[in-house]
Amino acid sequence: MPDPLVLAALGFVAMFILMALHVPIGIAMGVVGAAGFAMLVGVKPALSLLASEPASVFTNLDLAVIPMFLLMGSLAAAAGLASDVYKLAYAFIGHHRGGLALATIGGCGGFGAVCGSAIATTATFGRVALPEMIQRGYSPALATGVVASGGTLGIIVPPSSIMVIYAILSEQFIVDLFIAAIIPAIMAISFYMLAVMAYVHIINPNAGPPGPRVPWPERWQVIKANWGVLFLATVVLGGIYTGIFTVNEAAAVGVTIALMFAIGRKKLTWKSFLSVLAEASATTLMIYVMIIGASIFSYFMSVAHAPERMIEAVGALNLSGPMVVSILLVIYLILGAIFDEVAAIVVTLPFVLPLIKHFGYDLVWWGIINVTIVEIALLSPPIGLNVFVVHAMRKEIPLRTIYAGIVPFLAADLVRLALLVTFPSLVLYTVQLLK
């Protein structure tokens, strides 16, 4: 039998070679995990693993939340709720310098509460807010930078699909992750708004001209006309935090409300309904395949004792907990710039979680840090998936202009990350309070 550690190292290399050959990440992890498991334990146990893991994932009730939240976000977008939250934000803060950009941040935060996806939030506001800002004389750098950055709020504002995946893979309570994200999410929105104000008052005063002030009578009219997204977010999040609904029940109620809005507003044709179902189904299948692959790969790594050997190697280097966390954050910045948010977390958890446990860090805290660093990586050069989503929507705007626009938001992100790492109570306070 080959040396387990050597086999684990070869398996890790083989997995990345398959990914480089454009094999889907979940399939690459599953194939390598099953092959390595077969070499260490036997072919029959490996075949049994290939049967039992998919069955376990597809029958996991906690994972059923993911397709429901994805469907809720797609239906909410189809119903025009993203436009609602943008109009609401603009009615109250649009008259300030950079008001449209501030409204975009507020809108992304609000839509993130009913969407749960960074890419979807970016694409939605690329259609809703970006043309409006360009039309009203905003600099292309600020307009694209705020959409790319604001889109990342889709995964830090609960409920978030990536938090659900982390909670399941790390065996933590999903609600604990949602509760822990309250303060970090508020910080994310607030810091981005501060970045917008710094941009239009210090960096380039002409980048975001103020719009007309909306009188209070008109603001009330806007609230009456666009209350849907507030109602949906309040029911879903309020139901979860007050214990009225379980997470699964809240997701089901959210889908029902979003569907009713889409039908009531006559925004849902049979063709668009099938498109919504296809979009949610395709994303769900991708996530499920990645989770199955990660589970099989984790079995292989466990049998090869790779996590234990890694902890021993780290111990031999006499690295402190903060040093290890710092190294991990740099690795996530690199991986997150290449992979999407789900893949970056799923690929690394089999190796990272044992280290975090070994150094005594709270896994709920690390979950929020993990989501935060992946959120930052979605903007980070040389790739930054959110940047490319915006560029795909406005090809006439050069990539260098978009990257210039995200610089203040990246700075705000790094300050926020430093605070969350240095002061874990910012993450854990709400969990302890509500328990």
Buried (B, 14 or more C-beta within 10 A) or exposed (E): EEEBBEBBBBBBEBBEEBBEEEBBBBBBBBBBBBBBBBBBBEEEBBEEBBEEBBEEBEEBEBBBBBBBBBBBBBBBBBBBBBBBBBBBBBBBBBEBBBBBBBBBBBBBBBBBBBBBBBBBBBBBBBEBBBEBBBEBEBBBBBBBBBBBBBBBBBBBBBBBBBBBBBBBBBEBEBBBBBBBBBBBBBBBBBBBBBBBBBBBEEBEEEBBBBBEEBEEEEBEEBBEEBEBBBEBBEBBBEBBBEEEBBBBBBBBBBBEBBBBBBEEBEBBEEEBBEBBEEBBBEBBEBBBBBBBBBBBBBBBBBBBBBBBBBBEEBEEEEBEEEEBBEEBBEBBBEBBBBBBBBBBBBBBBBBBBBBBBBBEBBBBBBBBBBBBBBBBBBBBEEBBBBBBBBBEBBEEBBBEBBBBBBBBBBEBBEBBBEEBBEEBEBBBBBBEEBE
